[in-house]
């Protein structure tokens, strides 16, 4: 039991969130670099090096230089076992990010020093605060021209409504960026970029006020830094670990992920401040990671991570206990006992079979089509069910047809599998089968990803005809005569893959009109997936 407890206590599981292009995937790469998980970090943009980012494994990500799906990576550093969840920054893929945050114990928020708090950062921050998870801020790209440092902190506090406490402080920015000052040790760490940031860098430490510092950063920057630190010590919030862990205070770090400035410093402080996996709420119970037997929930499903095998992987966050390969578990929603097939841990698309894993770890298992997002897996002697994961109402709709009617089978298989991942939702005309398929997405870029993936993974070309609908409602009352409903001209009757009837509307005012015309009709937006 002691070994079991020790393994769980050294786990740290966190998600990295940001607005697109703030440097989130680059920071992930550098954390892996310091953890020894990779020897050469790839560039997301692919300008300085032919390597692609390890966490961007999907072909469309490599072509566009953006992340469109969350990826999972595990590495060891300084006695800790770290699980990183790298999420898409683009708002059109935010649903994947929201689900991934359900599997994280804390979040690292990456902010571009020249742009400050951006729109998508606000949305993702809200999800973190709703869950009350600790948030750590890394202000990135200090090697470029940046906004005033105090203004960046004010913006975080005013726009996001969370107190800030700088752990270190930048010395200059852009071409004059010399390194960071550590407020705990009162020392300067001067960094030098090496190999375009592909290799770990050496550091030199000198105390503030030392004559050596004048020769390292220049007298002018030394004087400015001394003034800023004096002002900071008097004006900034005091560090309070309890507030950090409650999600009410964010420690702030400055650096440049691309050139490795401040990355290892951040990692070391972060690991000291975060906790091992905490108890999780299930329906009617709180599950203790240390005391309870193995339990987990599915937060992500991904098809075709390995094109050679055409496989489908269900990602599970282990919430309690110890997992052993070959053990018999209970799939709560499926109502049956089973063995989890081919349990593995990931480094993006690279994977290794695991014999054991512990609370806090993320494992992927082969899914023959039985798992859904939000499902609970636990030991047969346990009676728990974790709370469901929110399903977001799609805001964009399109009719989808395959170009080659001879490829109908591949088309149905491909679109169904991609829908089970949760990135798209599939609907049909109310009185038809799969002849007419309507796809709903949260963001329009998902249509591009769907088209790309059907072609590259399933060999199917499609035509997309966008539809004018923007609002969707689920018909709650089971005995409703859907065919007999009186609806407006901009309303369409559809059903989902489970034959649940829905209505989609072009205008929001039509929703109330339809409710007025059909007394007793109950409509709701998509809620929690059960």
N, C-alpha and C positions, 0 to 999 in steps of 0.2 A: 504493500500500500504506500510505503514511503516513496518508492521510486515513481509510482503512479502520480502521487501528489507533486513531486519535484518536477516531473515532465510537464504537468499542466501549469505549474507556477512560472515556468520559463517561457510560456507561450505569449506572444503579442500578435494581435490580429487587427489590422487597420486598413481603411480605404483611403485612397488619395483622390481628392476632388478639386475641380477648378473650372473656370471658364475655358473655352477652347484656346489653345496656343499659349497658355500661361507657363507651360513647361512641365506639366504633370508627369507625362510619360518619360521625359528626360530625367526627372528626379528619381523616378522608379528605377531606371537603368543604373543611376549612380549609387543608389542604395544597394542594389545587387552587386555592383562592382566592389563596394567596400565590404560586403558580406562574403566576397570570394565566390559568389555564385556564377559570375561571368568574369572573364579576363579582359574583355574589350567591349566597351559600351557602344551600342549602335546609335546612330543619329536618326531621329524621327524624320527630319527633312531629307536626309540622305545626301547632303551637299558635301560634307567634309569626308565622309566615309561611305563605302559601298554597303556597309552593314545596315540592316533595318533594326529598329528597336525590338528587343526580345519580347516585350509585352504586346506588340502589334503583330499578331500572327496571321490575321485574315488577309487574303490577297488584296482586297480593296483598300485595306488600311495601309499596306505598303505602297500602293499606287498613289493614294491621295495624301499620305502623311498625316492622317488623323486616326484617332481611336474610335471605332464604332461599336465595340463590344467590350465588356469588362474582361480582364484577364486576371489569373490567380498565380502567384509565385511564392515559393517558400525558400528561405535561406537561414543560415545560422550566423550569429555575430555576438562575440563577447559573452558566450554562455546562454544567449537567448535563441529561441526558435521563432522566427518572424514570418508571418503570413501577410503578404501585401495583396490588396485587391486594387488593381489599377482600373479606373472607370473612364468611360467616354466623357469628354467635356462638352461636346456639342449638344445643344438643347434637344435636337431631334432624337437623341438616344438617351434622354434623361430617365426614361422608365427603367432601363437596364441599371442605371446608376442608383436609382431609388431602391431597387430590390437588393442590390449589392450592399448598400448601407445597412440593410437589415442583418447582414452577416458580420458586420464589423463591430469592434468594441470601442474604437476611436477613429477619428478622421484627421487627415493632414490636408489643410487647405492651402493650395498654392496660389499666390497672387503675383501678377506681373507688376514689377516696380514702376513701370512707366504708364500703366493703365489703371491701377488701383482695383477697387472692388467692381466687378462687372456683373451683368445681369444674371448669368447662369450661376455665378458664385452665390448670389443671394438666394436663389431657389434651393440649391443644394444645402446651403447653410441652414435654411428653415427646416429641412428634413432632419438634419443633425440635432437641432435644438428640440424638435418634437420628440426625438428619442432620448434627449438629455445626454448624448455621448460627448466625451471630451474632444475639443477641437484644437489642433496645433497649427500655427500659421507659419508658412515658409514664404517670405517675400523674395521672389526670384528675379533673375536678370539684372542684378546690381552692376554687372559689368557693362551694361548699356546706360544711356541717359535715363535717370529715374526721377519720379516725383519727389518733392520734399519729404524727408523721412517722417517728420512729425505729422504732416498732412496725411500720409498713408495710415498712420496709427489712428488719427482722428476719424478718418473715413471708415475704418473698420469698426470703431466704436459707435459712430453715429448711424451708419447705414445698416450694419448688422446687429447693433445693439448688444455687443459683448465687450467687456473690459479687456484691455490689452496689457501685457507685461513683456517688454523686450528682454530676452535672455542675453542676446548679443546685439552689437550696434555696428552698422557699416562705416567704413572709413572711405569717404568719397563715393563716386559712382562713375559709370562709363569708363573712359580711358584712365581716369584718376582713381578707380576702385583699387584699393590696396589690401583689403582684408577685413577682418571683423575684430571687435573688441569684446571680450567675454566679461560680463558684469560680475560673474561669480568669482572668477580668479583674478580679476583686474589685469589681465594680460591681453596682448595683441597677438592674433594669429595672422601672419602674412602668408598669403597663398600665391603660388605661381602656377598658371595653367600648364598642363603637360599633354602633348599629343592631342590637341583639340578636346581635352577633357576625356580622352578614352582610357587613360590610366589614372590610378590614384596618385595624389600629389603629396609632396613633402611640406611640412609646416615649420615655421620658425616662431618661437614665442618670446616676446619682449614685454616687460612691464610698462604700464602707462607712466609717463614722467621720466622714463629712462633716457639718457642722452643717446643711446643706441637707436632710439625710436626716430629721432630727427633724421638720421641718415637713411633709415628704412622707408619712412613715409613722407619726410619733408617737414620742416618746422611749421609751415602754415597749416597743414592738415593735422599735425600734432596739437597745435593750439586750439584749432576748431573742435577737435575731438574732445579735448579736456573740458571745453565750455559746454558741449552738448551732453556729456556724461553728467556734469554737475547739475544741469537743468533737468535731465532725465531722472536723476536720483531724487530730486525734489518734487517732480510733477507726476511721474507715472505710477500706476497701481502697483502695490507691493505684491510680490509673488506669494500665492496661497494655493498649496497643492490641493486642498479640499475643494476650493472653487474651480480649479482646473478640472478635476475629476467629475465635478457636477455639471460641467459645460457652461460655467458662468464667467470664466476667465480664460483667455487664450494666450499661451506663451508664444512670443513672436521671434522668429529667427530670420536673418538676412543672409543672402548668398547668391550664387550663380550655379545652377545645376549643370549647365553646359560645360563650364570650366572647372567644376568641382569646388568652387569657393563655398565653404560653410556647410557642406553636405555631411561630412562625418561628425562635425560638432553637433549638428542638428540631431543626427541619429543617436548619438550617445546621450544627450539630454532627454530626448524623446523616450528612450527605453527606461531611463530612471524615473520619469514622471508617470508613465502609463502603468496599468495594472494587468495582472493575468486575467483570464476569462472570469467574468462575474456571473452570479445567478441570473437565469433567464425566466421570464414569465411564460407559462403555458396556460391553457384554459384550466381554471380551478387549481393551479399549483404553481409553485416557484421551484425551479430545478437547479440544484446545487452542482456546479461542475466537478467539485471534488468528491462529493458524497454519493451522488446518484450514478447508476449504471449508464452505459452508453445510450445517448440519444442525439438526434440530429434533425435538421430540416433542410429541404431542398429550396435553394434560393435562385438557381439558374439552371437552364437546360441548354445545351449547345450541340447541334448536329454537325457532322463532317469536320471535326477538328483535324482528323486524319483522313485526307482524301482517299488514301489507299484502302482504308477499311470501311469507309462510309458509316462510321459509327455515330452514336449519340450518347453524350455524357451528361449525367445529372450531377451538378455540383451541390455538395452538402456541407453545411457548417456544423461541426460537432459541438454540441452544447454542454455535454457532460460525459464523464467517464472515459473509458478506453475502448477503442475499436480494434478488433483483431480480425485479420482476413479469415474468411471461412465461418465466422460466427453466425448463428441464426438470429435474425432480427424480425421485428414486426413492422410491416408497412401499414400504418394506422388507417389511412384513407382507403387503401386497397383491401383492408380487412384480412390480410393473410401473412403467414410467416414465410420468410425467404432468406437466401444468402445473397449478399451484395456482390455482384460479379465484377471482376477485374478492378478492385479498388486501386486508385492511383493518385499521385500528387503531381502537380503541374509546374512547369516553367514555361508559361505560355503554351505553345503547341507541343513542346517536349514533355515527356511524362515518364514517371517511374512507378512500378508496381509497389504498393506499400503492404507491409505485413501488419503494421500497427499504427495507430494515430490517436491523438488525445484531444480533449476539449480545447477549443480554440483553433484547431486545424481545419483546413478545407480539403476535402477529398472528392474526387470524381469517381463515379461508378458507371458501368455500362448500363444503359437504359433501353430495354427492349420496347419501350413505349408505354410503360405502366406508371411512370412518375409524372406528377404535375408540380408546378411551382407552388411552394408553400406546404408540401407534404411533410409529415412527421415520420421519422424512422426511430425505433427504440427497441429495447430488449423486450422479449415476449412477456416478462413478468411486470412490465411497467404499464401504467394506464395514463398516458399523457398525450396531449395534442397541442403543438405550438400554435400561437396565433397566426392567422393567415397573412399573406403579403398583399398589399394593395394592388388592385388592377386599375389602370388609368383609362378613362374613357377616350377613345380615339377622336381626333379632331379633323382628320383628313380621310377621304374615302375615294376608292377607284375601282372600276370594273377591271378584271384581269382575265385575259384570254391567251391561250398558247397559240403561237403562229402555226406550228405543225400539229394538226389534229391527231396524227399517228402517235404522238408522244403524250397522249392523255394520261397514261399510267404514271409516267415520270413526273408530270406536272402536278397531279393530285398528291403524289408522295412528297414531292419537294415542298409544295406550298403548305401541306399539313405539318410536316416536320418543322419548318421554319416558324409556323404559328405556335407550335407547342413550346418553342423557346420563349414565347412571350413578347417578341419584338413586333409582331403584327397580329391582328385579330382577323379571323375569316368569318364572313357572313354569306348567306345565300338569299336569293329571292324567296319570299315567304312560301310560295306554292311550288317550288322547283327543287331539284337536287343540285348536284355540283356542276350543272351546265353553266350557270351564271355565278361566278364567284366575285364577291365584293370584299375588298381588303380595306381594313381600317388601321390607321397608324397615328401615333402621337405626333410625330414630326415627318415632314415630307421627304427628308433624306432617306427615310426607311424604304420608300418606294425604289430609290436607286439601288440600295443594298439588296432588296428583294430581287430586282431584275438581274443584278450582277450575280447573285448567288445561285439563282435558278439556272442561269446560263453556264456558270463555271462549275457548279457542283452537281447539277442534274442534267446538263445538256439540253435545257429547254429555253427557247426564246419566247418572250411574252410581249403582249401589247397592253399598255395601261391607258385606260380612259378615265381621267379624273372626273369625279362627281361633285356637285355643288354643296353636298351636305356637310354640316359642321357640328351638329349636336346629336347625341344618341341617348336614348332612354330604354330601359329594360321594363317590360310589362310584368309587374309583380304578381297580380292576381291570376292564379292558375286557370280559373274557369272563364276567362275572358274569351269572347268570340272575336278573334282577331280579324277574320275575314269580314265581319259585319261592322267593324269600327268605322265611325265617320271621321275622316282625316282631311287635312288641308291639302291643297295641290302640291305643296312643297314637302310633303311627308312621304316616306317610303316604308313599307312593311317588310322586315327581314327576319331572319332567324340565325342563331349561332350554330356551331357544330354539335351542340347538345340539344338542338331543336327548341331552345328557349326563344320566344318571340320578342322582337325589339322594334322600335321605331327610330328612324333617323330623319332629321329636320334640317332644312336649309337655314331657317331663321329661328331664333330663340323664342320669339313671341308665338310661334305656331304651337309650341308645347302647351301653353296655357289654353289656346283655342281648342286643341284636341281634348284636353282634360274637361273643358266646359261642355263640349259637345257629347262627351261620353261619361255620364254620371257613374260614379263607382270605380272608374278606371284608376289604377294605381301605377305610377311610373317612378323609376328610380335610376340614378346614374350608377355605373358599375361601382360596386363597393369592394369588399375584401373577397379575394378568391378563396373559396372553401375547398 
